[in-house]
Amino acid sequence: MSLELRLSSRHWSCDPIERIDPATGQLVMERPHLPMTPSEQTAVKALLDEAAGQPIEGARGFLRLTDGANIQVTCDNYQPQYVEEFKIHVEHELTPALLDFLISILDAGNLILTSERDGSSVSLREANFEDAPETVQPRAVCHSRDELKEILLHGIRDDQRLTNKTLEI
């Protein structure tokens, strides 16, 4: 089993941009993700460095967790103080240490984890999706290691899906 995950900020631009939908070939308007804030970047980097036992750059993005789980973390288009998202490649199974590690990263930065396989987006807090465009679907809040594992392996069940809500002020 192999998984590709994106770890990204919970913030989106208010200004939509045009892009071509690869599935339909149609022009669509989309609110792009904003880069991670400095505090989000710092929180993620500290956890990656700690897990690697050295700066993550020195480990060339490879982490071996206590129960033998191996993951590779990459960051496309990296510039100092500008990280759009981290990509996490998981080879083999979702071990307890790996799931705990993913939860600690989500918690430290109030971030969103998205599966490249089916587009499922998960976070630890519903409030992290308040700014999300309607196209970020399906989405769910995860409360435990077992719930995260189920979502990453099988996608978001209908009873776990968050619906779009309008906030009244």
Secondary structure, DSSP 8 states (H G I E B T S, - for coil): -EEEEEEE-S-B-SS-EEEE-TTT--EEEE--B----HHHHHHHHHHHHHHHTS-TTTTTTEEE-TTS-EEEEE-TT-BTTB--EEEEEEES---HHHHHHHHHHHHHHT-EEEETTT--EEES-GGGGTT--TTS-SEEE--SHHHHHHHHHH---GGGB--------
